[in-house]
């Protein structure tokens, strides 16, 4: 039995960078942590815009539980990068599961 297909997630706008890293250290010399676009979107909606997880889920087209898992993952990765001096690589995941909604700007 195979798992059900992953739901497309609406992610608004984009990010100004592809990586966030400590200053003065080349990226190739740092441990690299992937921060997927849907994780960044959940972090932005809940922590920056102050939405509840249910509201963020409605905006992204996913359940509150999915937002909760995305937030936990994004917060863990962000804390790891900040505390341990690693680089966050921002972008789509390997399955390109983060969809751009038709009425929104594409991710750059």
BELPEWO-V662133 format. One record per residue. N is the residue number from 0. D_LAST is the distance of its C-alpha to the last C-alpha in Angstrom with 2 decimals. Layout:
BEGIN
((N/D_LAST) (N/D_LAST))
END
This chain:
BEGIN
((0/36.30) (1/32.53) (2/30.17) (3/28.77) (4/25.30) (5/22.40) (6/21.37) (7/17.91) (8/16.27) (9/14.60) (10/11.75) (11/11.11) (12/8.37) (13/5.86) (14/6.97) (15/7.99) (16/8.71) (17/8.86) (18/12.58) (19/15.24) (20/18.64) (21/22.10) (22/22.72) (23/24.80) (24/24.45) (25/22.58) (26/20.00) (27/22.24) (28/25.10) (29/23.53) (30/23.50) (31/19.97) (32/19.20) (33/16.30) (34/14.92) (35/13.41) (36/10.93) (37/14.04) (38/16.02) (39/13.78) (40/13.87) (41/17.64) (42/18.10) (43/16.46) (44/18.51) (45/21.73) (46/21.91) (47/20.08) (48/20.85) (49/24.12) (50/24.04) (51/26.46) (52/25.30) (53/26.74) (54/24.76) (55/21.47) (56/22.44) (57/23.12) (58/19.73) (59/18.01) (60/20.68) (61/22.31) (62/25.57) (63/26.43) (64/27.37) (65/23.96) (66/22.45) (67/25.26) (68/24.49) (69/20.75) (70/21.82) (71/24.50) (72/22.31) (73/19.60) (74/22.47) (75/24.30) (76/21.47) (77/20.70) (78/24.46) (79/24.95) (80/22.42) (81/23.95) (82/27.54) (83/27.51) (84/25.22) (85/22.67) (86/18.98) (87/16.34) (88/13.62) (89/10.71) (90/9.13) (91/10.57) (92/14.32) (93/16.45) (94/17.31) (95/13.88) (96/15.67) (97/12.95) (98/12.76) (99/10.98) (100/14.06) (101/15.07) (102/15.47) (103/12.12) (104/8.89) (105/6.28) (106/3.79) (107/0.00))
END
